[in-house]
Amino acid sequence: MAVLMKILQVVLALSLLVLVHEFGHYFFARLFKIKVEKFYLFFDAGFALFRWKPKKSDTEYGIGWLPLGGYCKIAGMIDESMDKEQMKSEPQPWEFRSHPAWQRFFVLFGGVFFNVILAIVIYSAMMGVWGEQYIRNTDVTTGISTNSLGKEIGFRNADKIISFDGKPIEKFDELRLQLIQDQVKQASVERSGKNVEVDIDPVYMPAILESADLFDYGIPFVVGEVPDTSINASAYLMEGDKILSMNLPARDSTMQDSLFAADGGRALMFSEVREFAAAHPGREIVATILRDKDSLQAIQVPLKISDEGFMGIAVIADLSKFYKITDKKYSFLEAIPAGIKRAGEQISNYWKQLKLIFTPKTKAYKSVGSFIAIGQIFPGYWNWRAFWSITAFLSIMLAVLNILPIPALDGGHILFTLYEMVTGRKPSDKFLVAAQTVGMILLIGLMILAFGNDIMRLIR
């Protein structure tokens, strides 16, 4: 059921994006009285599932059988249809090639423009309906929890990240994203009350791209519940207990068999306790517990670790119990500029991510994905907020990708049109056909890379 729900969301989102994109081309073509021969959702190679041509209309509307996008066939334009026969005839007044370059520019730019407008509309609506909820980086008073990669780079549990290359980060959830996008060279952190600089070697960037848990909330291990079926059901534990340290019995312990906060004076993090338990399956330990937050006294509690490395203790994981949640609400008029700002940020962020793909040393090209990867980012259940958020981001992706100066994409056609506007010389039809062919080969190669990456991820 979850897979079907993902497929449904992918089809709906991409169908909307394609229709809006192609309508952008259609809108400006009709505005300048250029004939649009076909307007299709999906490709109709061989046959169409549905076609309709209104009376007194030059345009055939339809739905193809191949769900890989859609197209708007404009008369007198060299596009993916590769209609060379049409280009051999004399230019007609209603054809794309007969209109001035500035009008052709808007027809070509229309798809990208409408995708950006769609993203702004969605983000503005989301701001007005749901607002924004996030945790400020400065409000994560416990600092970060980092994995082995983070520790190898130079970060430590409980570090409070101040800035990356001198630039403060507002939202905690965007720490890793900003680190990757800006290819940060130095992080400033607060560690045990002192400011420390962490130099980030670029050689770690490929591993950082693969490490989703590089930065996590340093949630303290606070007991929520001990189920009756737990291996520690009879242990002297109460809701709200904080674990300060964990040790094996003195008779058989070593320094590796002790766990305590390196900076002292704080409770252990959930991630630290989980790692310690996983490293000592089937053992009995002694935990130092702080029960009353106003008390300086701690108690010793014996605990067991199962053979699988679990303790069977449910912790308090509600982030609002530990951190202040920033909740911004917007009126209708406030939501519009907030939506524009959000769309602008996403365009900037995705542009930075795209540059990483063309930087071989980052190995970001391995993250390129196809429809399979897109499907993975949708939840396995229906959630309107998630659906619209992902759809808006995909609209930004489609806009940015299409503006790239690659033949066969809108950006390639726009580049040739701008060249004509500047020089006054129009590229020949023969050159445009050749460029379109090269561009399509590049796109096919990119699709092979994307599907190949997805397949490798699935079989790992």
C-alpha positions in Angstrom: 0.0 0.0 0.0 2.8 2.4 0.9 4.5 1.8 -2.5 1.2 2.5 -4.3 0.8 5.7 -2.3 4.3 6.8 -3.3 3.6 6.1 -7.0 0.3 8.0 -6.8 2.0 11.1 -5.3 4.9 11.0 -7.9 2.4 10.8 -10.8 0.2 13.5 -9.5 3.1 15.9 -8.6 5.0 15.4 -11.9 1.8 15.6 -13.9 1.0 19.0 -12.3 4.6 20.2 -12.9 4.7 19.2 -16.5 1.2 20.7 -17.3 2.2 24.0 -15.7 5.6 24.0 -17.4 4.2 23.3 -20.9 1.3 25.8 -20.3 4.0 28.4 -19.8 5.2 27.8 -23.3 1.6 27.6 -24.6 0.6 30.8 -22.9 3.3 33.0 -24.5 2.9 31.3 -27.8 -0.8 32.1 -28.0 -0.1 35.6 -26.6 2.1 36.3 -29.6 -0.3 34.5 -32.0 2.0 31.5 -32.6 0.4 28.3 -33.6 0.5 25.5 -31.1 -0.1 22.2 -32.9 -0.1 19.8 -29.8 -0.4 20.1 -26.1 0.2 16.7 -24.4 0.6 15.3 -20.9 2.9 12.3 -21.3 4.4 11.3 -24.7 2.2 9.8 -27.4 4.8 7.8 -29.3 2.7 5.7 -31.7 -0.6 6.3 -30.1 -2.4 8.4 -27.4 -4.7 7.4 -24.6 -6.8 10.4 -25.2 -6.9 13.2 -27.8 -9.3 16.1 -28.4 -9.2 18.9 -30.9 -11.9 21.6 -30.4 -13.7 23.1 -33.3 -12.0 26.2 -34.8 -8.8 25.3 -32.9 -5.4 24.6 -34.3 -4.3 22.8 -31.2 -4.7 19.1 -30.4 -4.9 18.3 -26.7 -4.2 14.8 -25.3 -2.7 12.3 -22.9 0.1 10.0 -24.1 0.8 6.5 -22.9 4.5 7.1 -21.9 4.5 8.8 -18.5 7.9 10.6 -18.9 6.8 14.2 -19.1 4.9 16.0 -21.7 5.3 18.5 -24.5 3.9 21.5 -26.3 4.6 21.3 -30.1 4.9 24.8 -31.4 4.8 25.4 -35.2 8.1 26.3 -36.8 10.2 25.4 -33.8 13.0 22.7 -33.6 12.2 20.7 -30.5 12.2 17.1 -29.3 9.7 16.2 -32.1 12.6 16.8 -34.6 10.1 17.7 -37.3 12.6 18.5 -40.1 10.0 18.4 -42.9 8.2 21.4 -41.5 11.4 23.4 -41.4 12.0 22.8 -45.1 8.9 24.8 -46.1 8.7 28.6 -46.3 8.2 30.3 -42.9 4.6 31.2 -42.2 3.4 34.2 -40.2 2.0 32.0 -37.5 5.2 30.0 -37.0 7.7 30.4 -34.1 10.6 31.1 -36.5 8.8 34.0 -38.1 8.5 36.0 -34.9 11.1 38.5 -33.5 13.7 37.1 -31.1 12.3 38.9 -28.0 9.0 37.1 -28.5 10.6 33.8 -29.0 12.6 34.4 -25.8 9.4 34.7 -23.8 7.9 31.6 -25.4 11.1 29.6 -24.5 11.4 31.1 -21.0 7.6 30.6 -20.2 8.0 27.1 -18.9 10.7 28.0 -16.4 8.8 31.1 -15.4 5.6 29.3 -14.7 7.3 26.6 -12.7 8.8 29.3 -10.4 5.4 31.0 -10.1 3.9 27.7 -9.2 6.5 27.2 -6.4 5.8 30.7 -5.1 2.0 30.1 -5.1 2.5 26.8 -3.2 4.9 28.1 -0.7 2.8 31.2 -0.1 -0.3 29.0 0.5 1.6 26.8 2.8 2.9 29.8 4.8 -0.7 31.1 5.1 -2.3 27.7 6.1 0.4 26.1 8.2 3.1 28.8 8.8 6.6 27.6 9.6 7.8 25.4 12.5 11.5 24.8 13.1 14.1 24.8 15.8 16.7 27.5 15.7 20.3 26.4 15.8 20.9 28.7 18.8 18.0 27.0 20.7 19.6 23.5 20.6 21.1 24.1 24.0 22.4 20.5 24.3 24.5 20.8 21.2 24.9 18.2 18.5 25.1 14.5 18.5 27.5 13.4 15.8 28.5 10.0 14.3 31.9 8.5 13.8 32.5 10.5 10.6 31.8 13.7 12.4 34.2 12.8 15.2 36.9 11.9 12.6 36.4 15.3 11.0 36.8 17.0 14.4 33.3 17.5 15.8 32.4 16.2 19.3 29.1 15.4 21.0 27.6 18.5 22.7 29.4 20.9 20.4 27.2 24.0 19.7 27.8 25.1 16.2 28.1 28.8 16.0 28.9 29.4 12.3 30.3 27.9 9.0 33.0 30.0 7.5 31.8 32.9 9.6 28.2 32.6 8.5 25.6 31.7 11.3 23.0 29.1 10.4 19.5 29.8 11.6 17.8 26.4 11.3 19.4 23.4 13.0 17.9 21.0 10.4 19.9 22.8 7.7 23.3 22.4 9.2 24.5 19.5 7.1 22.8 20.9 4.0 24.6 24.2 4.4 27.9 22.4 5.1 27.6 20.5 1.8 26.2 23.3 -0.4 28.7 25.9 0.7 31.6 23.3 0.8 32.5 24.8 4.2 36.2 24.9 5.1 35.9 25.8 8.8 33.3 25.5 11.5 33.2 27.6 14.7 31.8 25.7 17.7 31.4 26.2 21.4 32.9 23.3 23.3 32.8 23.1 27.1 32.4 26.9 27.3 35.3 27.6 24.8 35.2 28.6 21.2 36.9 26.0 19.0 37.6 26.1 15.2 37.1 22.8 13.3 38.9 22.7 10.0 37.0 20.6 7.4 39.2 18.8 4.9 37.4 18.7 1.5 38.4 15.1 1.2 35.5 14.3 3.5 32.9 15.8 1.3 31.9 12.6 -0.5 31.4 10.8 2.8 29.4 13.8 4.2 27.0 13.5 1.3 26.3 9.9 2.3 26.1 10.6 6.0 22.5 11.7 6.8 23.2 11.5 10.6 26.3 13.7 10.7 24.5 16.3 12.8 21.6 15.2 15.1 19.9 16.7 18.1 21.9 16.0 21.2 18.8 14.7 23.0 19.7 13.6 26.6 18.8 10.1 27.6 15.7 10.7 29.8 13.7 7.7 30.8 10.1 7.8 29.6 8.8 4.3 30.3 10.1 0.8 31.0 7.6 -1.7 29.5 6.7 -4.8 31.6 8.3 -6.9 28.9 11.6 -5.1 29.1 14.8 -6.8 30.3 15.0 -4.0 32.8 11.4 -4.1 34.0 12.5 -4.8 37.5 15.2 -2.1 37.6 14.9 0.8 39.9 14.0 3.4 37.1 11.4 6.1 37.1 10.1 8.5 34.4 12.4 11.5 34.1 15.6 9.7 35.3 18.7 11.0 33.5 21.7 8.7 32.9 24.9 10.5 33.8 27.3 7.6 33.2 27.5 3.8 32.5 30.1 1.4 33.6 30.7 -2.4 33.7 31.2 -3.7 37.2 34.6 -2.7 38.7 35.9 -6.2 38.7 35.9 -6.6 34.9 35.9 -3.1 33.5 38.4 -1.1 31.5 38.4 2.5 30.3 36.6 1.3 27.1 33.9 -0.1 29.3 33.0 3.2 30.8 30.8 5.9 29.4 30.5 9.4 30.7 30.1 12.9 29.2 33.5 14.1 28.0 32.8 17.6 29.0 31.4 16.5 32.4 28.3 17.8 34.2 25.7 16.8 31.6 23.5 13.8 31.0 24.5 11.3 28.4 22.9 11.6 25.0 20.5 9.0 23.7 22.9 8.3 20.8 25.8 7.7 23.3 23.8 5.2 25.4 22.6 3.4 22.3 26.1 3.0 21.0 27.4 1.8 24.4 24.7 -0.7 24.7 25.3 -2.0 21.2 29.0 -2.5 22.0 28.3 -4.5 25.1 25.5 -7.1 24.3 24.6 -9.5 27.0 26.4 -7.6 29.8 25.3 -6.1 33.1 26.2 -2.6 33.8 25.9 0.0 36.5 24.3 3.3 35.5 24.6 6.6 37.5 21.2 8.2 37.5 20.1 11.7 38.3 16.5 11.6 39.5 15.7 15.0 40.9 16.9 17.9 38.7 17.2 20.1 41.8 19.3 17.5 43.6 23.1 17.2 43.4 22.9 13.6 44.5 23.0 10.7 42.1 22.1 7.0 42.6 23.6 3.8 41.2 21.3 1.5 39.3 22.2 -1.9 37.9 20.9 -2.5 34.3 21.0 -5.3 31.8 21.8 -5.2 28.1 20.1 -7.9 25.9 22.1 -10.2 23.6 20.9 -7.9 20.7 22.4 -4.8 22.4 19.2 -3.2 23.7 18.1 -2.1 27.1 14.3 -2.0 26.6 13.9 1.5 27.9 11.7 4.0 26.2 13.1 7.5 26.3 11.4 10.9 26.0 11.9 11.8 22.3 9.6 14.8 22.0 11.8 17.6 20.8 9.5 20.2 22.3 10.4 18.8 25.8 14.0 19.9 25.3 14.0 22.8 22.8 12.0 25.9 22.0 10.0 25.3 18.7 9.8 28.5 16.6 6.3 28.7 15.2 5.8 31.5 12.7 2.3 32.4 11.6 1.5 34.5 8.5 -1.5 36.6 7.4 -2.6 36.4 3.8 -0.5 39.5 2.8 2.5 38.3 4.9 2.4 34.8 3.3 3.1 36.1 -0.2 6.5 37.7 0.5 7.4 34.8 2.7 6.5 32.4 -0.1 8.7 34.5 -2.6 11.6 34.4 -0.1 11.2 30.6 0.4 11.2 30.0 -3.4 14.3 32.2 -3.8 16.1 30.3 -1.0 15.2 27.0 -2.7 16.5 28.2 -6.1 19.8 29.3 -4.5 20.1 26.0 -2.6 19.4 23.8 -5.6 21.7 25.8 -7.8 24.5 25.1 -5.3 23.6 21.4 -5.2 23.7 21.3 -8.9 27.2 22.8 -9.0 28.3 20.0 -6.7 27.2 17.4 -9.3 29.6 18.9 -11.8 32.4 18.9 -9.3 33.9 15.4 -9.7 35.9 15.5 -6.4 32.7 15.7 -4.4 31.3 12.5 -6.1 27.9 14.2 -5.9 27.1 12.7 -9.3 26.4 9.5 -7.5 23.4 11.1 -5.8 21.7 11.8 -9.1 18.4 10.0 -9.2 15.4 9.2 -11.4 11.7 8.8 -10.8 12.6 6.1 -8.4 14.6 8.4 -6.2 11.8 11.1 -6.4 9.4 8.5 -5.2 11.5 7.7 -2.2 11.2 11.3 -0.8 7.4 11.1 -0.7 5.9 9.5 2.5 4.2 6.1 2.2 0.9 7.7 3.4 -1.1 10.7 2.3 0.0 14.0 3.9 -1.0 17.2 2.2 1.7 19.3 3.8 4.4 16.9 2.7 2.9 16.5 -0.8 2.8 20.3 -1.5 6.2 20.9 0.0 7.9 18.3 -2.2 5.9 19.4 -5.2 7.0 23.0 -4.8 10.6 21.9 -4.5 10.3 19.7 -7.6 8.9 22.7 -9.4 12.1 24.6 -8.5 14.2 21.7 -9.6 12.4 21.5 -13.0 12.9 25.3 -13.5 16.6 25.3 -12.6 17.4 22.2 -14.7 15.5 23.6 -17.7 17.4 26.9 -17.6 20.7 25.1 -18.0 22.4 26.1 -21.3 22.2 22.6 -22.7 20.8 21.9 -26.2 17.4 20.2 -26.0 16.6 22.0 -22.8 14.9 25.4 -22.7 18.1 26.9 -21.5 19.9 25.8 -24.7 17.2 27.4 -26.9 17.3 30.5 -24.8 21.1 30.7 -25.2 20.9 30.6 -29.0 18.1 33.2 -28.9 20.1 35.6 -26.7 23.0 35.1 -29.1 20.8 36.2 -31.9 19.5 39.2 -30.0 23.0 40.4 -29.2 24.7 39.7 -32.6 21.7 40.0 -34.9 22.7 36.7 -36.5 20.3 33.7 -36.3 21.8 30.2 -36.0 20.9 28.1 -39.0 18.2 25.4 -38.8 20.9 22.8 -39.6 22.9 23.9 -36.6 19.9 23.9 -34.3 19.0 20.4 -35.4 22.5 19.2 -34.7 22.5 20.9 -31.3 19.1 19.4 -30.4 20.5 16.0 -31.3 23.6 16.4 -29.1 21.5 17.7 -26.3 19.1 14.7 -26.4 22.1 12.4 -26.3 23.4 14.2 -23.2 19.9 13.9 -21.6 19.7 10.2 -22.4 23.1 9.7 -20.8 22.0 11.6 -17.7 18.9 9.4 -17.5 21.0 6.3 -17.7 23.2 7.6 -14.9 20.1 8.4 -12.8 18.5 5.0 -13.2 21.8 3.3 -12.7 22.4 5.1 -9.4 18.8 4.2 -8.3 19.3 0.5 -9.2 22.7 0.4 -7.3 21.0 1.9 -4.2 18.2 -0.6 -4.4 20.5 -3.7 -4.6 22.9 -2.6 -1.9 
